[in-house]
Amino acid sequence: MSSSTPIRIGAIDLGPSAGRVIVGTIDDGRITLTETRRFSNSAIPLPTRAGERLYWDVLRLWSEIREGLLAAVRDIGPLSAIGVDAWSVDYGLVDGNGVPAGMVSAYNSPRTKGMPERFFAAIPAGELYRINGLQVQEFNTVFQLLAEDLDGGLPSPSNGLPSRTLLLLPDLIACWLTGSMYAEVTNASTTGLVDVRTRSWSRPLVERLRTDLGLDLVGVLPETIEAGAVVGPVRRDALEVFGPDGAPTPVVAVGSRDTASAVVAVPAQGEDFAYVSCGTWSHVGLELERPVLSEASRRANFTNELGVDGTVRYLKNVVGLWALNEAVRTWGRQGLDVSLEDLDAAAESSEPLRTIIDLDDGSFRAPGDMAARIDDAAHATGQPRPRTIGEYARCINESLALAYRRAVREAMALSGKRVGVLHMVGGGVRNRLLCQLTADATGLRVVAGPVEAAALGSIAVAARGVGLIDGDLARLRSLVRASSEIVEYAPRPEAAAAWDAAERWVFGEPEPQS
């Protein structure tokens, strides 16, 4: 993996609250990251005749990305490849030139309310799960498309209108860079339209949507491709970005689902690991060779998302640090200036396992006053309400650790795979208390880091895609391991009984383990 000259890879990493452009310089068996631009992102509310809707300002994101890539070349040097990753499920419809045919709706827009029920009245939930293996979430792309069709109809040749192509957000950015239209499978698998066994669009499902629900996707879905494919050079009319040889920089379809790239960057040694990709949302699960499509898996609401190199990310979505961030925002509006550093210290000094809640409850997924919702949950379960901001933060951290414990144990029981270590990656690993609590709750050794997992995984796959490094996932992970600050947390045996009791108090008897 060494080179006589440094390899520079541009990584575009987009999240629902922020985006950035990062350059990964690979030299002497290590990746060094340099951020060239960071920018905010948020869904914008807009009143419509159908009610308030939320949209993404994708043209502003595109402008920020352009500036970040230009700064990368100007300040660091030519780029050998570029990769794009982002959150899942959201999409844009474009014409044959890649021009948006309308605004891009946000996943948490209320337009999808009631769509799963409408869908399952025509196609049973069990039948859908046996095809796509996905956790049912109201914002899944297939439910968004159903809402869009009901709002006015998707353009297609069958209704006499010019067809449009659906591009998930990272593929939309790649289209504007290169002109190529495709669906990279790690993100496409979150739409609900992919057969998780064949790793391509489910044509039988698409036909059922047309005949049973009137949702016509003919001509709408682009070709699927696997992560690692080179999709084309950056067009001169899009951006003046060149590689070391003076040729336009190629764009590689990395694990465009940000969690897929983050799991590539899990610095595991061996295969007996679980992971938590921990940020605004947490994704807790296992890396498998085959999907788990049992009825028990569906009822447990586990999801089978496709991973890099033919893998399956068998996981459960957990609220994550969203609840803590929302609490801080509410306190700020109430005039309390709370830094995350002070909050972490206050949580660490607060009484352990005083108040535990079920963060998977739907009430914690919407924006708003999380402290008030914690009070309601504590009252409903006969627990004392927190008295200080430190106790609220402690409650959220411990409740997250308990959610991780349950998800890991359920994943093992449902898949039959045993693990000996839990890797935590992403921004949440900066929270030392959460990492230690997770070790205590799960009884597993926790390996925390890297923080910039999605960017590192994207960079490694892009560099391999253009032939500048080689190797399987194990070799890519060794590169990440050599490039990262990693901290280990050992479970404290004396805490085990208290966590068992906390789980029984909130959920009843713990889930059985295989």
RAKA-V192144 format. One record per helix or strand of 2 or more residues. SS is the DSSP state (h for helix, s for strand). FROM is the first residue (numbers start at 1). LEN is the number of residues. If there is no record, write none. Layout:
# RAKA-V192144
((SS	FROM	LEN) (SS	FROM	LEN))
This chain:
# RAKA-V192144
((s	7	8) (s	18	10) (s	30	11) (s	44	5) (s	51	6) (h	58	18) (s	81	6) (s	91	4) (s	104	2) (h	110	3) (h	115	8) (h	125	8) (h	141	12) (h	157	3) (s	165	4) (h	169	10) (s	183	2) (h	185	4) (s	194	2) (s	200	2) (h	203	11) (s	224	2) (s	229	5) (s	250	4) (h	258	7) (s	273	6) (s	282	7) (h	295	5) (s	303	4) (h	308	3) (s	312	7) (h	322	12) (h	340	9) (h	362	3) (h	370	11) (h	389	27) (s	421	5) (h	427	4) (h	432	11) (s	445	4) (h	453	13) (h	473	10) (s	487	3) (h	493	15))
